[in-house]
Amino acid sequence: MRPLIKTALPGPRGKAIIAQDESCTSPSYIKEYPLVADRGQGCFIDDVDGNRFLDMMAGIAVSSTGYAHPHVMGAVRESLEKVWHICGTDFYTESFSRLCTKLSGYVPGMGKKRVFLTNSGTEAIEGAIKLARFHTKRKGLMSFYGGFHGRTMGALSLTASKIRQREHFGPFLPGVVHAEYPDVLRRPEGMTPEECGLEAIRKIEKQLFNRVVSPDELAAIFVEPIQGEGGYVVPPKSFLKGLRGLCDRHGIMLVFDEVQSGVGRTGEMYAADFFDVAPDILLTAKGLGSGLPIGAIIAREEVMDWTRGSHGSTFGGNNVSCAAAIATLEVVEKILPEIRQNGELLTSGLRKLAERHPCIMDVRGPGFMIGMELADPVTKQSIPNAMAELEQMAFREGLLLLGCGASTIRFAPPLICGPHEIAIALEILDRCLARCLTPSS
Ligand SMILES: Cc1ncc(COP(=O)(O)O)c(C=O)c1O
């Protein structure tokens, strides 16, 4: 399969749908470019006018097994014919407990675990805030600049990604402080990446713990092991290990927000294994159901000690979503080595492009969680609108991309993406980069 663009974009059917949408939907939606999806197959999406696109963003790192994966489709179909909903808070289904069993088997470093199922990432964050407070009987929370944890009020209190997401929505949860996330790319000269990670830990101890918040009042530190919306920023291992140390010393819960980095995206089932650091609580969502809504709070057994009736959800752990999640995990478990291999293929292809297109300042990230940062080769500053311009141009050539951070393109394709799709993506990117990014010099 290859991308195929037959009409102007959007085509006539797409145009009509967009017009209808614009007349009645919330103006808060972003709508990156005029893609009107109709059906998907593997890594390809057809729009309503019959144009075909190669998807390198998977609906923001969600369609983990691609579109219409036969194993996931089969599980969903079977579940649809049985029972859709019974409410996992009050009753039982086989797939609910099977999924929780499966999820509690990952990240062996965490020891024995218990699982609470949610509908989304932000709900997993909300639940984790409650769980950490319940377990520690403390109120304070810490998260990081550049971090994105969702948009409900608790999660938004932790989010410090783009001001547009927060302005006019406060006041936020009291007791939340933010710290600096290590920026290896812009570290001082002479400093190694590992030192850069340790420096971020030292700053937390010296500045925040000495002046702003007593560590003994912190219930939890929420961190994305790789920042997603913030720009696919990969920290050095020393940073996450340092956080583990801080939490151990002060009785703070270390919460890994793996909503974006989880379910095989880094080439390990969870990034905790990639960095070899075990959190107390791990949150997963996005890719878990291959597109059906489901998330989870996975916690060490002794941490998940909240009592009967203290937390629940009507839809969390919906039977069809659970079936999709079990099948997704079964597929992803088998393809982890390919994700690592194909991720390297894409990374090395992007690095080769960087040799010819100096506006590519950095290519980073494990597996299929790859960020390509764009910057002016002379000033090293982000090029205004470069990300959006590249997204638009690639779309018109049949390639679906999505930006993050100030000027980074994230490559988060379906995890089944292989050498054929990678070659097509690189070929289109090469053409677009040559045309759309003009350095300032
Ligand atoms: C790291 C992270 N946490 C939480 C969320 C919120 O998830 P959701 O949109 O499913 O509520 C996101 C969404 O992008 C995310 O990337």
The ligand as a Gaussian input file, in Angstrom:
#p B3LYP/6-31G(d) Opt

LIG

0 1
 C        1.582000      11.836000      29.188000
 C        0.099000      12.085000      29.119000
 N       -0.628000      12.020000      30.236000
 C       -1.964000      12.203000      30.228000
 C       -2.631000      12.510000      29.058000
 C       -4.120000      12.701000      29.066000
 O       -4.715000      11.592000      28.467000
 P       -6.199000      11.674000      27.880000
 O       -6.186000      12.618000      26.738000
 O       -6.528000      10.260000      27.514000
 O       -7.071000      12.161000      28.991000
 C       -1.913000      12.598000      27.866000
 C       -2.568000      12.936000      26.604000
 O       -1.976000      13.347000      25.644000
 C       -0.512000      12.376000      27.897000
 O        0.239000      12.449000      26.784000

